[in-house]
């Protein structure tokens, strides 16, 4: 039987972006290990579920106490994306980790984030109705690999890609409705922007989502590599200190 748990955190992102390796780390690493060697993983069509709790060397941390968090690693395969939203409602999840491979273009990940989270009417409406904000930690994985981009470059690329998608939707909306409504189809709402481009630090009062960024690489020092910060976010929702 699964252990009792206090909250659920969902890991999602495009295929091969490091979700399952991160799940293994969160659920199997016992302390702030300096280097952690993840097992080989394969592209999956089913969700993986694990449980994580405070590290043994953090047992005196009263804030964490005996917390157990369920972590759901949701497959990035496009055929399963539409079912992801049921896991993203405030009744189902406390916070979200969204993985981006720092060695690859962000196009696929941006499309997933845009369509199924940022412009998804049910996701946005449900969090607004609760008066809560969905905190998303965007983890730039494989940041220890050669040619990996740091989180600042990844953030710019993600912003630019999301803005391209926004402009396409805007053009469709204008052609269909002459700009009368924010709806595109039944399940999609647009992203309104104050300036010329999306501000990832402030998505607007009508978008109950906050985006935060971290880097992670298993070959890096466990503390400096962002892994300890990610573990803390999963346990307590503590956001990484912006570097």
N, C-alpha and C positions, 0 to 999 in steps of 0.2 A: 504494500500500500504506500502511496506517496506520503511524504511527511507533511504535517501541517505547515502552512506558509502564511506570511502576513500580506505580501503584495506580489504582483506579477509584473515582470519587465519583459517586453518583447524585443527581440533582436531581428531586424529586417534589413533588406538591402538587395542589390542585384546579385545574381548568381556569381559565385567565385569571388566574393568580396571579403571573405574572411569571417563570416558569421559563426560557423560551426567551430572553427579553431578558437574563436573568442569564447564561445560557450564552454568548450573544454577547459580553457584557462580559468574562467570564472568559477566553474564548479569543481575543479580538481586541484588547482594550485592551493597549497596550504598556508603559504605565507608570502611575504614580499620577496619572492625569489628574484635574484638578479637576472638570470636568463632562464627562460622556460621553453621547453621543446614541445610544441604541439604535435599531436598525432596526425597522421595523414587523414585527410577527409575527402569525401567525394560529393559531387553535386547530388542533392537529395530532392525528392518530390514529396517528402513527408516532414512534418515539423518534428524537431528534436526538443525534448524537455529536460531540464536539469534544475538543480537546487543549489543555491549558494548561501553561505552564512559568513560571519566575521572570521578573519584569519585567526589562527591560534595565537599568534603573537600580538593580537589586538584584543585579547579577552578582557583587558582592563578598561576598554572603551565602553563606558556605560551607555553612550548614545546608541551603539549597535546592539548591545546586550545579546540576547539569544535569537536575534532576527533570523528567519529563513525566508529567502526570496525565491519564488519560482521564476525561471528564465525560459522563455519559449523562443527557440531559434526557428523562424519561419522561412521556408524555402523562397529563393529569389526567382524561381522559374516563372516566366510571364503568364503561363496558363493558370497559375494559382493566385495571381496578384489580386483578383477581384474578391477573393475570400479573406484577404488580409484585413480588410476594414472591420470585420466583426471582432477582431482582437484589439482594435484600436479605440474602442469606446471606453468612456471613463468607468463603466461598470466592470470592464474586463482587464484593464491595464493601468498601472500607476505611472509609468514613464517608458520611454522608448529609446533604444539604441539603433541608429541607422548607420550601416557600414558603407564606406566608399573605399575602393582599392586605390591607394595613393600612387600606384604605378600605371594606372589605366585612365582613359577618358571617363568623364562623369556622366555621359549622355544617358546611359541606361538607368543609373541610380537616380538622376534628376527626374526622369520621366516617372519613375515609381513614386518618388516623393511628391511630385507635383499632382499626379492624377489621383492617387489613393489616399493622400493625406491633406496636402495644402488646399486643394480645390474640391475635396470630397464633401458634399453637403451634409451627409449624415455624421461624419466624423466631426466636422466643424460645429454643427448644430448641437450635437450631444454634449460637447465640452462647454459650449457657450451656455447651454441650459443649466449645467452644473455650476456655472460660475468659476470654472477651473481652467487652467492652461496645461496643455500637453507639452511636457518638457522632452525635447528630443536631443540626445547627445549624438552628434554626427562624428563617428569615429573613422579617421583616415587610417586604414589598416596598411600593413606591410611597409610602414614608414622607415624601416631599417633596410629595405631593399635598395639596390642600386637604381638610381633614376627616379626614386620616389619624390613626390612633391610634398612640401610642408603644408600644414593645415591652412595657412593664409592663402597660398596659391590654389588649393583645393576649394576654399570658400569662394574665391573670385570666380573660378571656373563653374562652380555649382550655381552661383548667382546668375552668371551670364546665360547658362543653359536654361535655368528656370525662367529667365526673362524672355528667351526665345519662345518657349512654350506659352508663356502668358500672352505674347504678341500675336501668336497664331490664334489663340482662343479669342482674343479681342477682335481680330479681323473677322472670325466666324460669327461672333456675336453681333457685330455691326451689320454684317451682310444679312443675317437672319432676322434681327429684331430692330434695326436702326438704333441700337443702343438703349432700348427701353428697359431692359432687365439684366440682372446679374447672373441669370441662370443660363446654362448651356446644357440642354438635355435635362433629365430628371435628377441625376446624381451629382452634378457638377456646378460649382459656383466659381466665379472669377476671383483673381487676386487683384485688388485695387492698389495702386501705387501712388504715393504723394509726389515723388520726384520723377526722374526720367527712367529709373531702374529700380528693381526690387531691393529693399533694404533687409538683409537677412537678420539684422539685429533688432528690427522693428517691423514686423509683417503687417501691422495695422490692428486697430482695436476689434475689427470684425474677424480676425484670424486668431483663434485661441491656441496658438502654437508658439513655443519659443525654441529657437535653434541655438545649440552650443557646439563647440568643436574641440576635438582632442585628437592626438596622434597615438598610434599603437604599433609596435613592432616587437616580435618575440625575441629577436636577437639583441634588442636594446636593453639597457639597464631597466629592471622592472619598475623602479620608481620614476626614473626620468622618461621612460618610454610611455608613460601615460596609463599603463596597465593598472597600477594601484589606484589612480584617480577614477578609472572606469569602474573598478570594483566598488569604490566608495559611492559612486553615482547609483550603481545598481542597488546597493544596500540601503542607502539613506536619501538618495536624490540630491546629494551634495554635488554641485557643479564644479568642474575643474577651474582652477585659477587661470585666467587668461594670461598667456605668456607675453 
